Amino acid sequence: MTPVMPIHAVLPALLATLRDRPNAVLVAPPGAGKTTAVAPALIGQPWCTGEVLVTSPRRLAARAAAERMAALAGEAVGRTFGYATRLDSKRSAATRVTVVTEGIFLSRLQTDPELAGVSAVLFDEVHERSLDGDFALALALDAQGGLRPDLRLVAMSATLDGARFAALMGDAPVVESEGRSFPLELRHVGRAAEARIEAEVAATVRRALTETDGGILAFLPGVAEIERTFDALGEPAGTRVHRLHGSLDPAAQRAAIRAEPDDARKVVLATSIAETSLTLDGVRVVVDSGLARRPRYDRAAGMTRLVTERASQAAAIQRAGRAARQGPGVAYRLWEAAATAGMPRFDPPEVLEADLSALLLASAMWGVADPRALAWIDPPPEAAVAEARARLASLGALDDDGRPTAHGRAMAALPMAPRLAHMLLLAPDRRVAAEAAVLLQERGLGGTDADLEVRLRRWRGDRSAKAQAARGLAERWARSVGRGDHPMPDTAALPAAIALAFPDRIARRRDATGERWASVGGRGFRLDPASPLARSEWLAVAETQGMAAGARILSAVAIDATAVEVLFAGRVETRRTAEFDAGTGGVRPLRERRLGAIRLSSGPDTAADPAAIAAALVEGVRAHGLALLPWSAGAQALRRRAAFAGVPLDDATLLARLDEWLPALVEGRRRLDVIPPGALTDALRTLAGWDAMRQVDRLAPADFTSPAGSTHAIDYGAEAGPTVELRVQALFGVAEHPVVGEGRVPLVLSLTSPAGRPIQTTRDLPGFWSGSWIAVAKEMRGRYPRHPWPDDPAAANATLRTKKADARRGGTR
C-alpha cells in the first residue's frame, strides 16, 4: 500500500495547474515526497500520453528515486519506473517515468530538441543551482517556447526561491506543500578550533550513540575526511558504519541507504551527496561538521580547484532535516548557535564560478552563440563566456563567428568535457584514450595514485560492478569514434592521450627532487618528491589542485620528450632572443626552441638581429636603471645643472623618454660600456632642446670666472648648494657676493690658500672681508709671505701671482 505523504495534499492543485498551464513551481520541504510522488501522479493525466523525465543532480539520488517509485508500485525497477545515468541504466519500452542525471538530460535534449514522446520534465532539487541543472532548465524553456508549447515543465525543491523561478518560467503558478512536521532538536556543540574535524566528528558520533536512538548520518566535506573519520571512529559495539559518496559502487551506496537487516545501529559518514533527494531509512540523528567542499574555477589559471569552506545556511537546514524525515530527530552542529548567522545564506550558483567550455559548446550546438541570450536565473558572467570561447577556439571547436566547426560538432556529440572529447577524437590509440576519459571522469577508479598508468592497470584488473560498468562505457566511447589506426603500448598511448587533452599542462621538472615543475601554459606545479613520477623529466598532467602559482599535481603520467615534440611539432617555436646581463651590461644573443613557456633547447645565435640586440640593451636599462650607463663627469654635471635650472633630466624623465635618446647610442653595439664618453652628454643636450639648454646656461652656468681671470667649475650637486672652490686672492676687489639662478642664489665660496688648503667657506663675501679677514690675513702673512694679504681686500686687485711677480708686471694697484 502506498503511504500517504504530505505532498499528496497539494497534488490536486498541481495537477489542476498543469491541465491549464504548461509550467509550475512546486515547493515542498524535505521528506514531503515530491521526488517519488509527483511523477507517478502525472502519468495518469489525460494530457500525459508520453514519458515523464525527472532530472536529478546526482546519480545516487536518481537511482534511489527510481528504485523507490518502483518499490511503491510493487514492480521491479526498469518497468514503469526506470533510471539512466552515465554508468548505469535500467529502463524498457514500457517505462513511463525515467529519472535521469542532468547531464544525461542535456545530451538527450541536444540530440532531440523536440523531446519526442516526452510529456513532462520535472527538475528536482533546482535549489542546488548546479551548472547542468540551470542550463537544462534554460534549454527546456527555449525548446518549449519554440518547438513544444505542450511540454509541461515543473521546477521542484525544498528550499526554492519560488518567486524567481516562477518569473523565469513565464509567471508560473507556485504550489506549496507544508510537508510533514516532525520535531527536530538542534544541539550546537561547537568544536575546538585547533582540533582536526575528523576527530571532532568521531567524538560527536560517539556522544550521539549514548544520548540518542536511531541511525546517525554525519556530514563531512570530502572523501579524505570520511576515511579519516572512519579510522578514528572504528565500529562501536552494536553499530554498522557505512561510507556514502559518489566514488562508491552502487552496492555500497545502497547498503548505506537501506535499513539494517538486524538490530545494528546504522552510522553513515557522507559528503553533501546525502543532503537532498535521499531518505536514509532509520536515520534519526545528524552530525553536521558545518563544512562543504566546492569547486572554484581559477579563470586566470584555467584550472578548477576544490576548496573547503563553511556550509551555507540553506545546506545546514537541509542536513538537519535528514534527521526528521521519518520521525522526531536530533541534529548535532559542530558550531556555536550564534555562528549560524555568519554562514552564507545559500550555496553560490555554479554558473558564476565554473568553467563554461562545455556549456558554450552545447549552446553553440543549440544554435545560440551567446548562452546569455537564454533564460537564466543568474546569467553566465561575460568574462567566463569569453574565456571559454577562447579555449574552444584553441581546440578547433568554434570558428571565428562562434559557430561549431566539424571538429566541434564531433566533440559535442560525446558525453564528456570538451578537452576529453578533443583528446578522444585525435588520440592515436582511441581505445586507451576512451579509458583515460572514463578514468578522469569517474572518481575512485583504480584508486587514488597520482600516476594514471598505475590507476589504469588497477582498474583493468578490478572486477567490481562499477569497474566493469566503466570499462563497458569506455568500450562504447571507443567504438563511437573508431579505434584509430595507431594502437600503441599503454606507456606511449596514455601519455599521448593526456597530453592532447591538457596541452597547457605538459610539465617539465625544474629541480633535482622532482617537487617543482614548469608547465607549457606558464603555471608552476608541485609534486610529492616521494612519488615515482618525481623521477621523470616530463609529465602529462591531467588534474591539479590549489592555487595556480603552485598547484599540486593530483594525476599525471610520465611522457617522453620525443613524444612531446612529435605530438606538438606544430606548436614548437624557434625564437631568436637577446638576453641582457645586468652584471656585464652586455647582451647574449640566443637561438631557442620553445613549447609555450618551456624552453626545449637554446644556444648562441650567430646570426643575431642587430635591432634585437639594441632593443635588449634598451630594455636592460629600462629594467635595471640608468646607473648601468657609462656616465662621464661632464654628463653628470650637466644633469645637476639642469635640475638647478628647472629643466627635467632626472632619472624618471630619462626613463620615461628612453626610446627617444638611448636607441641611437646603442645601435651597432653589444655592451653599454662602449658608448663613447661624450655621447651621453650630447644626447642629454639634444633631448633637452636648444631653448632649455640656453635656460640651463643662463641660470646654472657651468663655471665661475674670477676677477683674476681664472675659471672654476661650479658643483651643483654639493650638499650646501652650488659651490665653487678657488684661491681667496682671485676674489680681491669683489664687493658683492656672486649669485646664480633666477632666485639669485648665493654661490657657496670655498676659499683656499695659495697651497690649496681651505681657509673659509662663506655665502657672504663682503661680511668675510669686513669681519674675520683681518685674523685670517695675519695668519696667512706668516705662512705665505710672498703673496699679497691686503688689509682691505675689497679694494685690492685680484691676482694669483706673488708680490714680486706683480711688481714685475707693473706693481700692485
C-alpha positions in Angstrom: 0.0 0.0 0.0 1.4 3.4 -1.0 2.0 5.5 2.1 0.2 8.9 2.3 2.8 11.6 2.1 2.4 15.4 2.7 2.8 16.0 -1.0 -0.5 14.2 -1.7 -2.4 17.1 -0.1 -1.2 19.5 -2.8 -1.1 17.1 -5.8 -4.7 18.0 -6.9 -3.7 21.7 -7.1 -0.6 20.8 -9.0 -2.5 18.6 -11.4 -5.1 21.2 -12.0 -2.4 23.8 -12.7 -0.8 21.5 -15.3 -4.1 20.8 -17.0 -4.4 24.5 -17.9 -0.8 25.8 -17.8 2.5 24.4 -19.2 4.6 25.3 -16.2 4.5 25.1 -12.4 6.8 25.6 -9.4 6.5 23.1 -6.6 7.9 24.0 -3.2 7.9 21.1 -0.6 10.1 20.6 2.5 12.4 17.6 2.8 10.5 14.4 3.3 7.3 15.6 1.8 7.5 13.0 -1.0 7.8 15.3 -4.1 10.6 13.3 -5.7 8.7 10.0 -5.7 5.0 11.0 -5.7 4.7 13.7 -8.4 5.8 11.7 -11.5 3.5 8.7 -10.8 0.6 11.1 -10.4 1.3 12.7 -13.8 1.3 9.6 -15.9 -2.4 9.1 -15.2 -3.4 12.5 -16.6 -5.1 12.7 -20.0 -2.5 15.1 -21.4 0.4 12.9 -20.3 0.5 10.3 -23.0 4.2 10.0 -23.2 7.2 9.7 -20.9 7.9 11.8 -17.8 11.5 12.7 -17.2 12.8 13.6 -13.7 16.2 15.3 -13.6 18.4 14.7 -10.6 21.7 16.4 -9.7 23.3 13.1 -8.6 23.4 9.5 -9.9 22.9 8.1 -6.5 19.7 10.1 -6.0 18.5 9.3 -9.5 18.9 5.5 -8.9 17.4 5.7 -5.4 14.3 7.7 -6.6 13.6 5.2 -9.4 14.0 2.2 -7.1 11.7 3.8 -4.5 9.0 4.6 -7.1 9.2 1.0 -8.4 9.0 -0.4 -4.9 5.9 1.6 -4.1 4.3 0.4 -7.2 5.2 -3.2 -6.4 7.4 -3.5 -9.6 11.0 -4.2 -10.4 12.9 -1.1 -11.4 13.1 -0.8 -15.2 9.5 -1.4 -16.0 7.2 1.6 -15.4 9.8 3.4 -13.4 13.5 3.4 -14.6 16.6 5.5 -14.5 19.5 6.4 -16.7 23.0 7.5 -15.6 26.3 7.5 -17.3 27.4 4.1 -16.0 24.1 2.5 -15.2 20.7 2.3 -16.8 17.5 0.4 -16.2 14.6 1.1 -18.4 12.5 -0.6 -21.1 9.9 0.1 -23.8 7.3 0.0 -21.0 9.0 2.7 -18.9 6.8 5.8 -18.3 8.9 7.6 -15.7 12.7 7.9 -16.1 14.9 9.6 -13.6 18.0 10.9 -15.3 21.0 12.9 -14.2 21.1 16.4 -15.5 24.0 15.6 -17.9 22.0 12.7 -19.5 19.0 15.0 -19.9 21.1 17.7 -21.7 22.5 15.0 -24.0 19.0 13.8 -24.9 17.8 17.3 -25.4 20.6 18.2 -27.7 20.0 15.0 -29.7 16.2 15.6 -29.9 15.3 19.2 -29.2 11.6 18.4 -29.5 11.8 15.7 -26.8 9.6 13.5 -28.9 7.5 11.2 -26.8 8.1 13.2 -23.6 5.1 14.8 -22.0 6.7 16.4 -18.9 10.0 17.2 -17.4 10.4 17.6 -13.6 13.5 19.4 -12.5 14.2 18.1 -9.0 16.3 19.9 -6.4 16.7 23.0 -8.5 17.8 25.0 -5.4 21.2 23.3 -5.8 21.9 25.6 -8.7 24.2 23.2 -10.5 25.5 24.4 -13.9 23.9 21.5 -15.7 20.7 22.0 -13.8 20.4 25.7 -14.7 21.4 25.0 -18.3 18.9 22.1 -18.6 16.1 24.4 -17.5 17.2 27.2 -19.8 17.2 24.8 -22.9 14.0 23.2 -21.9 12.3 26.6 -21.7 13.8 27.5 -25.1 12.5 24.2 -26.6 9.1 24.7 -25.1 8.8 28.2 -26.5 9.9 27.3 -30.0 9.0 23.7 -30.6 6.9 22.2 -27.8 4.3 24.5 -26.3 2.5 21.4 -25.0 5.5 20.3 -22.9 5.0 20.6 -19.2 7.9 21.8 -17.0 7.9 21.7 -13.2 10.7 23.1 -11.0 10.8 21.3 -7.6 12.8 22.0 -4.5 12.6 22.1 -0.7 14.3 25.5 -0.3 13.4 27.0 -3.6 13.2 30.8 -4.2 9.8 30.2 -5.8 9.1 33.7 -7.0 12.3 33.9 -9.0 11.7 30.5 -10.7 8.1 31.4 -11.3 9.1 34.6 -13.1 11.7 32.7 -15.2 9.1 30.2 -16.2 6.5 32.7 -17.5 4.8 33.6 -14.2 4.2 30.0 -13.5 1.9 29.3 -10.5 3.6 28.3 -7.3 2.2 25.3 -5.4 3.5 24.9 -1.9 3.3 21.9 0.5 3.6 22.4 4.2 5.2 19.0 4.5 5.3 16.7 7.5 6.5 18.3 10.7 8.4 16.0 13.0 10.1 17.6 16.0 13.7 18.4 15.4 16.1 19.3 18.2 19.2 21.3 17.3 22.2 20.9 19.6 25.0 23.3 18.9 28.0 21.5 20.4 30.8 23.6 18.9 34.3 22.3 18.3 37.9 23.1 19.2 39.4 25.3 16.5 42.8 23.6 16.8 41.4 20.0 16.5 41.0 18.1 13.3 37.5 17.9 12.0 37.6 14.1 11.8 38.4 13.7 15.5 35.6 16.1 16.4 33.0 14.4 14.2 34.1 10.9 15.5 33.7 12.2 19.1 30.3 13.7 18.5 29.1 10.5 16.9 30.2 8.5 20.0 28.3 11.1 22.1 25.2 10.8 20.0 25.3 7.0 20.3 25.0 7.4 24.1 22.4 10.2 24.1 20.0 9.2 21.2 18.4 6.4 19.4 18.2 5.6 15.7 20.7 5.8 12.8 23.3 8.5 12.6 24.2 10.5 9.5 27.4 12.5 9.7 28.2 15.1 7.1 31.9 15.7 6.1 33.4 17.8 3.4 35.1 15.1 1.3 36.2 11.5 0.8 39.5 12.0 2.6 37.8 13.3 5.7 35.3 10.4 5.6 38.2 7.9 5.5 40.0 9.6 8.4 36.8 9.7 10.4 36.1 6.1 9.7 39.6 5.2 11.0 39.1 7.4 14.1 35.6 6.0 14.9 36.2 2.4 14.3 33.0 0.3 14.6 31.5 0.9 18.1 29.7 -2.1 19.6 26.2 -2.6 18.1 26.8 -0.4 15.1 27.5 -0.8 11.5 29.4 2.1 9.9 29.0 3.0 6.2 30.6 5.4 3.9 28.5 7.3 1.4 30.0 9.3 -1.5 29.9 9.3 -5.3 33.0 7.2 -5.8 31.5 4.1 -4.2 30.0 1.1 -6.0 26.2 1.2 -6.3 26.0 -1.8 -4.0 27.9 0.0 -1.2 25.7 3.1 -1.7 22.5 1.0 -1.5 23.8 -0.6 1.7 24.2 2.9 3.3 20.7 3.9 2.3 18.6 0.9 3.3 17.7 -0.1 6.8 20.0 -2.6 8.5 18.7 -6.2 8.3 19.4 -6.8 12.0 19.3 -4.8 15.1 22.6 -3.0 14.4 22.6 0.8 14.6 23.5 2.5 11.4 26.2 5.2 11.2 26.7 6.8 7.8 29.6 9.0 7.0 28.6 11.1 4.0 29.5 14.0 1.8 26.9 16.5 0.7 25.6 13.8 -1.6 23.1 13.0 1.2 21.8 16.5 1.7 18.8 16.2 -0.6 16.6 13.7 -2.5 17.6 10.7 -0.4 15.8 9.1 2.5 18.2 7.1 4.6 16.0 4.5 6.4 16.2 4.6 10.1 18.3 7.8 10.4 17.1 9.9 13.4 20.3 11.8 14.2 22.5 14.1 12.1 26.1 15.2 12.9 27.0 18.2 10.8 30.6 19.3 10.5 29.5 22.6 9.1 31.9 22.3 6.2 31.5 21.8 2.5 33.9 21.2 -0.4 33.1 23.1 -3.5 34.8 23.5 -6.9 36.2 27.0 -7.6 37.4 27.8 -11.2 40.5 29.9 -11.4 39.9 31.6 -14.7 43.4 33.1 -14.8 45.0 29.6 -14.4 42.4 27.7 -16.4 42.1 25.2 -13.5 39.3 24.2 -11.1 40.4 23.8 -7.5 38.4 22.3 -4.6 38.1 24.5 -1.6 36.8 23.6 1.9 34.7 26.3 3.3 31.7 26.8 5.6 28.4 25.3 4.5 25.6 27.6 3.7 22.6 28.2 6.0 20.4 26.5 3.4 22.7 23.4 3.3 22.6 23.3 7.2 18.8 23.3 7.1 18.8 20.5 4.5 21.3 18.5 6.5 19.4 18.9 9.8 16.2 17.9 8.0 17.6 14.5 7.2 17.1 13.6 10.9 13.4 14.3 11.0 12.2 12.8 7.7 10.7 9.7 9.3 10.2 10.8 12.9 11.5 13.1 15.6 15.2 13.8 15.2 18.2 15.4 16.7 20.9 17.4 14.8 24.3 18.0 16.4 26.0 21.0 14.9 29.7 21.5 15.3 29.5 25.3 15.7 28.0 27.7 18.1 24.4 28.8 17.6 25.4 32.4 17.1 27.7 31.5 14.2 24.8 30.4 12.0 24.0 34.0 11.1 27.6 34.4 9.8 27.3 31.5 7.3 26.4 32.3 3.7 22.6 32.1 3.1 22.8 29.9 0.0 25.4 28.0 -2.0 26.6 30.1 -4.9 25.2 29.2 -8.3 27.7 27.1 -10.1 27.3 29.0 -13.3 29.0 32.0 -11.7 32.2 30.1 -10.7 32.6 27.3 -13.2 34.5 26.6 -16.4 31.9 27.3 -19.1 33.6 25.5 -22.0 31.1 22.6 -22.2 28.1 25.0 -21.7 29.3 27.3 -24.5 29.9 24.4 -27.0 26.4 22.9 -26.1 24.9 26.4 -26.6 26.6 26.8 -29.9 25.3 23.4 -31.0 21.8 24.5 -29.9 22.2 27.5 -32.3 22.8 30.2 -29.7 26.3 31.6 -30.0 26.0 33.5 -26.7 24.4 31.4 -23.9 23.5 34.6 -22.1 20.6 35.0 -24.6 18.8 32.1 -23.0 16.6 32.3 -19.9 18.7 32.1 -16.7 18.1 32.8 -13.0 21.7 34.0 -13.0 23.2 34.5 -16.4 26.8 33.3 -17.1 29.4 36.0 -16.5 30.6 37.7 -19.7 34.2 37.2 -18.8 33.7 33.5 -18.2 32.0 33.1 -21.6 34.8 34.9 -23.3 37.4 32.7 -21.6 35.5 29.6 -22.6 35.2 30.8 -26.2 39.0 31.3 -26.4 39.6 27.8 -25.1 37.2 26.2 -27.5 38.7 28.2 -30.4 42.2 26.9 -29.4 40.8 23.3 -29.6 39.4 24.0 -33.1 35.8 23.6 -31.8 34.5 27.0 -32.8 35.1 29.2 -35.8 35.6 33.0 -35.8 31.9 33.6 -35.6 31.4 31.3 -32.6 29.8 28.5 -34.7 30.7 24.9 -34.2 33.3 23.5 -36.6 33.1 19.9 -37.8 35.5 19.0 -35.1 33.4 20.9 -32.6 30.2 19.1 -33.6 32.1 15.8 -33.2 33.2 16.9 -29.7 29.7 17.9 -28.7 28.4 14.5 -29.7 30.5 12.9 -27.0 29.1 13.0 -23.4 32.3 14.4 -21.8 34.1 17.7 -21.2 35.4 19.4 -24.4 39.1 18.7 -23.5 38.4 15.0 -23.2 36.3 14.9 -26.3 39.1 16.6 -28.2 41.5 14.0 -26.9 39.3 11.1 -27.8 38.9 12.3 -31.4 42.6 13.0 -32.0 44.4 10.3 -29.9 46.5 7.8 -31.9 45.1 5.0 -29.8 41.4 5.7 -29.1 40.8 2.7 -27.0 43.3 3.9 -24.4 42.0 7.5 -24.9 38.5 6.3 -24.1 39.7 4.6 -21.0 41.6 7.8 -20.0 38.4 9.8 -20.4 36.5 7.5 -18.1 39.3 7.3 -15.6 39.3 11.1 -15.3 35.6 11.5 -15.0 34.8 8.6 -12.6 36.3 9.2 -9.2 37.9 6.3 -7.5 38.6 4.1 -10.5 41.9 2.3 -9.9 42.5 4.1 -6.6 43.9 7.5 -5.9 47.6 7.1 -7.1 48.9 10.2 -8.8 50.3 8.0 -11.6 47.5 7.4 -14.1 49.3 4.5 -15.6 49.1 2.7 -12.2 45.4 3.6 -11.9 44.7 2.3 -15.4 46.3 -1.1 -14.6 44.4 -1.4 -11.3 41.1 -0.5 -12.9 41.6 -3.1 -15.7 42.1 -5.8 -13.1 39.2 -4.6 -10.9 36.2 -7.0 -11.1 33.7 -4.8 -9.2 30.4 -3.8 -10.8 31.4 -0.2 -11.0 34.7 -1.0 -12.7 33.1 -3.3 -15.2 30.4 -0.8 -16.0 33.1 1.8 -16.5 35.0 -0.5 -18.9 31.8 -1.0 -20.8 31.4 2.8 -21.1 35.0 3.2 -22.4 34.4 0.4 -24.9 31.2 2.2 -26.2 33.0 5.5 -26.5 35.9 3.9 -28.4 33.5 2.3 -30.8 31.6 5.5 -31.3 34.7 7.3 -32.7 36.6 4.3 -34.2 39.6 2.6 -32.6 42.1 4.6 -34.6 44.8 3.4 -36.8 47.7 3.5 -34.3 47.3 1.0 -31.5 50.2 1.7 -29.1 51.6 0.4 -25.8 50.0 2.0 -22.8 53.3 3.6 -21.9 53.0 5.7 -25.1 49.2 5.8 -25.7 48.2 7.0 -22.3 50.7 9.9 -22.1 49.7 10.9 -25.7 46.0 11.0 -24.7 46.5 13.1 -21.6 48.9 15.5 -23.4 46.3 16.0 -26.2 43.6 16.7 -23.6 45.7 19.1 -21.5 48.5 20.5 -23.7 48.9 23.5 -21.5 49.6 21.2 -18.5 52.5 19.4 -20.1 55.2 19.9 -17.4 59.0 19.7 -17.2 60.9 19.1 -14.0 62.6 22.2 -12.5 64.7 20.7 -9.7 66.5 17.6 -8.8 63.9 16.4 -6.3 61.0 16.5 -8.7 59.0 18.7 -6.4 58.8 21.8 -8.7 57.5 21.7 -12.3 57.1 24.3 -15.0 54.2 23.9 -17.4 53.7 24.8 -21.1 50.9 27.1 -20.0 53.3 29.0 -17.7 51.9 27.8 -14.4 54.1 26.2 -11.7 53.1 22.8 -10.3 54.2 20.8 -7.3 54.6 17.1 -6.8 55.3 15.0 -3.8 59.0 14.2 -4.2 58.3 10.7 -2.9 56.2 9.9 -5.9 57.8 7.7 -8.5 56.7 10.3 -11.0 59.2 12.7 -9.5 62.0 10.9 -11.3 60.5 11.7 -14.7 61.8 14.6 -16.8 58.4 15.3 -18.4 54.8 14.7 -17.2 51.5 14.9 -19.0 49.4 16.4 -16.2 45.7 15.9 -16.0 44.5 17.1 -12.6 45.8 19.7 -10.2 44.5 21.3 -7.0 45.4 24.5 -5.3 46.5 28.0 -6.3 47.8 28.5 -9.8 51.2 29.6 -8.6 52.0 26.2 -7.1 49.1 23.9 -7.7 49.6 20.3 -6.5 49.6 17.6 -9.2 46.8 15.1 -8.4 47.1 12.9 -11.5 49.7 12.7 -14.3 51.7 10.2 -16.4 55.3 10.3 -17.5 55.8 11.2 -21.1 58.9 11.0 -23.3 60.4 14.3 -24.5 60.4 12.9 -28.0 56.7 12.2 -27.8 56.1 15.8 -26.7 57.9 17.1 -29.7 56.1 14.8 -32.1 52.7 15.5 -30.7 53.1 19.2 -30.7 55.6 19.8 -33.6 53.3 22.4 -35.0 53.4 24.4 -31.7 57.1 24.3 -31.2 58.5 27.8 -32.0 62.0 28.8 -32.8 62.8 32.2 -31.3 65.8 34.5 -31.5 66.3 36.3 -28.3 68.8 38.7 -26.9 69.3 38.2 -23.1 70.6 41.2 -21.2 73.1 40.5 -18.4 72.9 43.3 -15.8 76.3 42.2 -14.4 78.2 42.9 -17.5 75.9 45.4 -19.2 76.0 43.3 -22.3 73.7 41.1 -24.4 73.9 37.4 -25.2 72.1 36.6 -28.5 70.4 33.2 -28.2 68.5 30.9 -30.6 66.0 28.8 -28.7 63.2 26.4 -29.4 60.2 26.7 -27.1 56.9 24.9 -26.5 54.8 27.5 -24.8 56.5 28.7 -21.7 59.0 25.8 -21.7 62.4 26.2 -23.4 63.3 23.0 -25.2 66.8 23.9 -26.2 69.0 27.0 -26.7 72.4 28.1 -28.0 74.3 31.1 -29.2 72.8 32.9 -32.2 75.5 33.6 -34.7 73.0 35.4 -37.0 71.6 37.7 -34.3 69.5 40.6 -35.4 71.3 43.9 -34.5 68.0 45.6 -33.9 67.0 42.9 -31.4 70.4 43.4 -29.6 69.9 47.1 -29.4 66.4 46.6 -28.2 67.6 44.3 -25.4 70.2 46.9 -24.3 67.4 49.5 -24.1 65.2 47.1 -22.2 68.1 46.2 -19.9 68.5 49.9 -18.9 64.7 50.2 -18.5 64.6 47.2 -16.2 67.8 47.8 -14.2 68.3 51.5 -14.2 70.4 54.3 -15.6 73.3 53.5 -13.4 74.4 50.9 -15.9 75.3 53.6 -18.4 78.9 55.0 -18.6 78.2 58.4 -17.4 81.1 60.9 -17.7 81.7 63.6 -15.1 80.5 66.2 -17.7 77.3 64.4 -18.3 76.6 64.0 -14.6 77.4 67.7 -14.0 75.0 68.7 -16.9 72.2 66.8 -15.2 72.9 68.5 -11.9 72.9 71.9 -13.6 69.6 71.1 -15.4 68.0 70.1 -12.2 69.0 73.5 -10.6 67.7 75.4 -13.7 64.4 73.5 -13.6 65.0 71.6 -16.8 63.9 67.9 -16.3 66.8 65.5 -17.0 66.2 63.4 -13.8 66.0 59.6 -13.8 62.2 59.4 -14.1 62.2 61.7 -17.1 65.1 59.9 -18.8 63.5 56.5 -18.3 60.1 57.7 -19.5 61.7 59.1 -22.7 64.3 56.3 -23.0 63.2 55.4 -26.5 63.9 58.9 -27.7 67.6 59.1 -26.9 69.1 55.7 -26.0 68.5 53.6 -29.2 70.8 55.8 -31.2 73.6 55.4 -28.7 73.4 51.5 -28.6 73.0 51.0 -32.3 75.6 48.5 -33.6 76.9 47.8 -30.0 76.6 44.8 -27.8 77.6 46.4 -24.5 76.7 49.6 -22.7 80.2 50.4 -21.5 81.4 51.0 -25.1 79.2 54.0 -25.6 81.6 57.0 -26.3 82.2 59.2 -23.2 80.8 62.4 -24.8 77.9 60.7 -26.5 75.7 60.7 -23.4 76.3 64.4 -22.8 75.4 65.2 -26.4 72.2 63.0 -26.1 71.2 64.9 -23.0 71.6 68.3 -24.7 69.6 67.1 -27.7 66.8 65.6 -25.5 66.5 68.9 -23.5 66.4 71.1 -26.7 68.1 74.3 -27.6 65.8 76.7 -25.6 66.1 74.6 -22.5 69.9 74.4 -22.8 70.0 78.2 -23.1 68.0 78.3 -19.9 70.5 76.0 -18.2 73.5 78.0 -19.4 71.8 81.2 -18.2 70.6 80.0 -14.8 73.2 77.4 -14.0 76.4 78.3 -15.7 79.0 75.5 -15.7 81.8 77.7 -14.5 82.6 80.8 -12.4 85.2 83.2 -13.8 87.0 85.1 -11.1 88.2 88.8 -11.4 91.7 87.3 -11.6 90.7 85.6 -14.9 90.6 82.0 -13.6 87.8 79.6 -14.4 86.3 77.3 -11.8 83.7 74.6 -12.2 80.5 75.1 -10.1 79.4 72.0 -8.2 75.6 72.0 -8.3 75.5 68.7 -6.5 77.2 69.9 -3.4 75.2 69.4 -0.2 75.4 73.1 0.8 74.2 74.3 -2.6 76.0 75.5 -5.7 79.7 75.6 -4.7 82.9 76.9 -6.3 86.4 76.4 -4.9 89.1 79.0 -5.6 92.0 80.9 -4.0 91.0 83.8 -1.9 93.3 86.2 -3.9 91.2 85.6 -7.0 88.3 87.4 -5.4 90.2 90.6 -4.2 88.3 93.6 -5.4 84.8 91.8 -5.2 82.5 93.9 -3.0 79.2 91.9 -3.8 78.8 88.2 -3.3 78.4 86.3 -6.6 75.0 84.6 -7.2 73.4 82.2 -9.8 69.9 81.3 -10.9 66.7 83.3 -11.1 66.4 83.4 -7.4 69.9 84.9 -7.1 71.1 82.0 -5.0 74.5 82.9 -3.4 77.3 80.7 -4.5 79.0 78.8 -1.7 82.6 80.0 -1.9 85.2 77.6 -0.7 88.2 79.8 -0.3 91.7 78.3 -0.2 95.3 79.4 0.5 97.9 79.6 -2.3 98.6 76.0 -1.5 95.0 75.0 -2.0 94.3 74.4 1.7 90.8 75.5 3.0 90.7 79.0 4.6 87.0 79.8 4.8 83.6 78.8 3.4 81.1 81.6 3.0 77.9 82.8 1.5 78.7 86.4 2.4 81.9 87.6 1.0 81.5 91.3 2.0 80.9 90.1 5.5 84.0 88.0 5.4 86.1 90.9 4.2 84.9 93.1 7.0 84.9 90.5 9.6 87.2 87.6 10.1 89.5 88.5 7.2 91.9 90.5 9.5 92.7 87.5 11.6 92.9 85.2 8.5 95.2 87.6 6.7 97.5 87.9 9.8 97.9 84.1 9.9 98.4 83.8 6.1 101.1 86.5 6.0 103.2 84.3 8.3 102.6 81.2 6.2 102.7 82.7 2.7 104.7 85.9 3.0 105.4 86.0 -0.8 101.7 86.5 -1.5 99.7 89.7 -1.0 97.4 89.9 2.0 95.9 93.4 1.9 94.1 95.0 4.8 91.2 96.0 2.5 90.8 93.1 0.1 87.5 94.5 -1.3 89.6 97.4 -2.7 92.6 95.3 -3.8 93.4 93.9 -7.3 92.6 90.3 -7.8 95.7 88.3 -8.5 97.1 84.7 -8.5 100.7 85.8 -8.5 103.3 86.6 -5.8 104.1 90.1 -4.8 107.3 90.0 -6.8 105.6 88.8 -9.9 103.0 91.5 -9.6 105.8 94.1 -9.2 107.5 92.9 -12.4 104.2 93.4 -14.2 103.8 96.9 -13.1 103.2 96.8 -9.4 100.2 96.5 -7.2 97.4 98.9 -8.0 
